[in-house]
């Protein structure tokens, strides 16, 4: 299944589509932290769960997690990312991998009507890794996530929080953006992130930092 989001391309969308091949070829910077994130996420997922992932990139995480749930829709607003993700999915299907069962990729935004469950039911979990600091409207995004979740559903995320080093990173990022070398980045703190999630109608039930010192892992339940 392919869902296409028809909104105009933004600078960040263009950036991530252009960066897709390089992104796909880049190794995980901290494999131990990545595996910890997968482990903690899996602990909160069940075999009957319906899952939505936002900002899935080229789909590597979706392919690792999809076999643990009933259905898994992985989305990204950059079509270049989803093109590569679908190539990976096709290769897994040709190998007969069980991880491909129930998994689909889509070019879509969190606000797209197309990602709403067609059976009229919501999602049991919405995942978003290295995502929320890259959106310009995180409060609206979180409210939309809450609307997409079933009662008691989980928002499981990891967010880069650079506010303590904003004096260093903000000037660097602004210069890179002038040359199309960086996307939009919001400077968040751990506390600011968690307060924002909580104020959007969630109860935070687990936190961690994988990897240290900037990547905040949060599991929050819809209240």
VENVENMO-V102558 format. One record per backbone hydrogen bond with DSSP energy under -1.0 kcal/mol. NH is the residue of the N-H (numbers start at 1). CO is the residue of the C=O. Records with the same first field share a line. If there is no record, write none. Layout:
NH=CO ; CO
This chain:
14=10
15=11
16=12
17=13
18=14
19=15
23=19
24=20
25=21
34=30
35=31
36=32
37=33
38=34
39=35
40=36
41=37
42=38
43=39
44=41
45=42
49=46
51=71
52=125
53=73
54=127
56=75
59=56
63=59
64=60
65=61
66=62
68=65
69=66
70=49
71=49
72=102
73=51
74=104
75=53
76=106
82=78
83=79
84=80
85=81
86=82
87=83
88=84
89=85
90=86
91=87
92=88
93=89
94=90
95=91
96=93
97=92
100=97
101=98
103=100
104=72
106=74
107=3
108=76
112=109
115=112
116=113
120=117
123=148
124=50
125=50
126=154
127=52
128=156
130=158
134=131
135=132
141=137
142=138
143=139
144=140
145=141
146=142
147=143
148=144
149=145
150=123
153=150
154=124
155=220
156=126
157=218
158=128
159=216
161=214
163=188
165=162
166=163
168=165
169=165
170=166
172=168
173=169
174=170
175=171
176=172
177=173
178=174
180=177
181=176
186=133
193=189
194=190
195=191
196=192
197=193
198=194
199=195
201=198
203=221
205=219
206=219
208=217
210=215
215=211
216=159
217=208
218=157
219=206
220=155
221=203
222=153
223=201
